[in-house]
Amino acid sequence: MASVFEFLESEIRNMENVFKATGGKPPGREFCHRVAQSFSYTVRRAGKPLVYADQVQNWFEKKQEELEALVPCSPGFKEFIVPKNTSTSSSAPENCQISEDITELLFEAKSSKDDAWYDVGSFLRHRVLSTGEREVRVRFAGFGSEEDEWVNVEKGVRERSIPLEASECHRVKVGDLVLCFREDDDEAIYYDAHVVEIQQRLHDITGCTCHFVVRFDHDNVEETVNLKRICCRPTQ
């Protein structure tokens, strides 16, 4: 019997943030596809079924139906769930009601504890050091407050890496910086790595069968991986 698909708690929290930020309106198909991809390749979902855009879209549609059934005639409810002071930027328009949680879904940050990259759940606050360097207090997606860290903005925060479809393996080039999933007895997390060799192969019904030799930046260990373990940088 097939197992019933379920979203992780961290994924539900992220979608609820998006739902609030959009005023209770389901986002578009393209956005649902991006969210599904970002969920599918997080550490927390390792070994679990992939998330598809239809599942994300269905969640938002059901959430909207629940909201309409709960408050069919409440004109002030939208203002309640989307406060006008959501934006923390002093330069934001006064009528801006889009929560920064949407943008936080699209960033990743580097932990100083293990040099691995994790999805940003939220940016809590910021500070400027005496050296002029900027830091943000980050809560990693799927983790509690005990794992919060101060992260250097220039060195440790960036736009989220992108997982590739089987037909996109040609985008990976020798010398590219990639985010690569690494799993051993003690850990299963994403590290920065550089591609040192590509062994191209004919694809079959399972998808891409090419092999990629990568060298992890933090310890110089080389490993041969498949495309599913690689995320490319948005600029590539």
N, C-alpha and C positions, 0 to 999 in steps of 0.2 A: 504494500500500500504506500502511495506517495506521501511524503511528509507535507504538512501544511506550512506554507511560507509565512514567516513572521518578520516584521521589522525589528531591529535592535532598539533598545531604549534610547541610545544616543541618536539614532536615525530619526526616531519619532520626535525627540526634542528639537532637532534641527528643522524638521518639516513643520512643527508647530510654530517655530519662530518665523518661518517663511509665511505661513498661513496668516499669522497676526500682522506681519509687515505688509502683506498685500490686501489687508482689509477684508479677509475672509473670501477672497476670490481665488480659484485654482489658477496656478501659473500655466504658461503655455507649454506646448509639447516639447519644444526644444529645451526649455529650462528643466523639465522633468527628466529628459534624457541625460542632461549634464549631472543632475542630482543623482540619478541612478548609477551613472558611471563612477561618481565620487564615492558613493556608498559601497559599491562592489569591490573596490580595491583598498579599503581601509584594513588596518591590522585586525580590528575586532571581527571582521567578516571572513578572515582567513579560514578556509575549510568549510565555509557555509555557502549556500546557493547565491548566485549573482542576483543583483537587483535589476529589474527592467523598468523602462519608462512607463509602461502600462500600469505596473504596480504602484509606482509613485503617483501617477495621475489619478488612479482609482482611489488612493488614500485621500488626496485633496478633495475629490468630488464627494466622497462619503462624509468628510469633515464638513464640507459646505452644507450638505443635506442635514446633518445633525444640528448645525448652527441655525439653519432656517426653521427646523422643527422646534428648536428651543426658544427662539425669539422671533416669531413671525412678524411682529409689529413693534419693533423697538428701534426707533430712529437714532437713538444715542448709543447703540451698542457698538457700532463701528468705531466711534471715537473712544469708547472705553477700552477696546482691545488694541487700538493703534493710537496711543497718546501723541499729541502734536509735538511734544518735546523729545521724541525718540532720538532724533539725531543729536550727537554730541559735538558736531562741528559748528563753530561760531559763524562760519561762512555759508552754512546751509540755508536755503530759502525757508522763510517762515512757514510756508504751507507744506514743507517736506514731511511726509508721514511714512517714509520707507525706512524700516529698521536696518541698522548696519549689520544685523545678524545675517542678512542675505549675502553681503560681501564677505563675511567671516567664513561662510561655507566654502569660499573659493581660495582660502589661504592655508598654508602649512607653515609650521615653525619647527626649528631645530632645538632639541633638548640638549642641555649641557651635561646631563647625567649619562647619556649613552651615545651622543652624536647622531641619533636617529631623528628622522622627520616625522611629525605627527600632524593630523588635521587640526586646525584651530577651531575650538568650540566657541570661544568668545575672547575679545580683548577687554580686559578688566580696567586697566588704567595705564598711564604712561608717565615717563619722567625723562629729564635731561641730566646727564652726569656732568661733573665738573670739566670733563674732557670735551664736552660738547656732543658726545654720543647719545643717541636716543634709544630708550628701551621701553618695551611694553610688557605688561603683566599678562601672561597668556594662560587660559584654561584650555587644555587639550580636549578635543572631542572624545567623549566616552570615559573621561577620567574625572575624579573628584578634586576638590579644592586642595587636598594635600599634595597634589602633583603640579600645582601652579608654579610657573617659573617666570623670572624676568628674562626677556630675550632681546638681544641687540637687533634693532630694526633693520639695519643695513646688512648684517651678516646672517641673521637667523630667521627672518620672515620673508616669505616670497609667495607669489601666486602658485596655486596648487598645481602639482604635476599631473599630466594627463595620461590615462591608460589608453592603449592603442587597440584598434580592431585588427583582426587577422590580415585584412587587406591593406593595412597601413604600415606593415613592417619595413617597407622601403624608406620610411622616414628616419629610421635609425641608421646613423652613420658611424664609422670608426672615428673615435675621438670625441664623440658626443658625451655630454654630461647627462646621466639618467638617474632616476630614483628607482632603486632595485630592491625587491623583496628578498630578504635573507632569513632563512629558517635553519635552526640547529637545535641542540638539546635544551639550550637555555633561553632562546629568544626567537621571535618571529616578527621582525620589524623592517622598516624601510630605511635604507642608507643611500647616500650619494655614491655613485660609481661612474667610471668612464669606460666606454666601449673600446676594447682593444682588438677585437677580431669578430667578424661576422661570417658564419657558415650558412650560406643560402641553400635552401632546399625547396623542392616542389611541394606546394601545399596539397593537402588531401581533404577529405570530408570533415576532419576534425578541426581544420583551420591551418594556421601557420605552424610549420614544423622546422623553421630556421632555428639555428643555435647562435647565441650571442655570448662571447667571452667578455666578461666585465672585470674590472679591477676596482675593488671598494676603496674609497678615498681614505677612510679612517684607519685601515690596517694593511692596505696594499695586497690583500688576499684576492686571488683571481678565481673566478668560478664561471662555469658554463651554464647559462640559463635560457629559458624559452621566453617568448614574447609576453606571455601572461604575467611574468614577474617584473616587467619593465614599464615604467611610466616616463614619458618624455617631458622635457621642459616646454612650456607654452611658446617660447621664442623659436623653437626648432621647427 
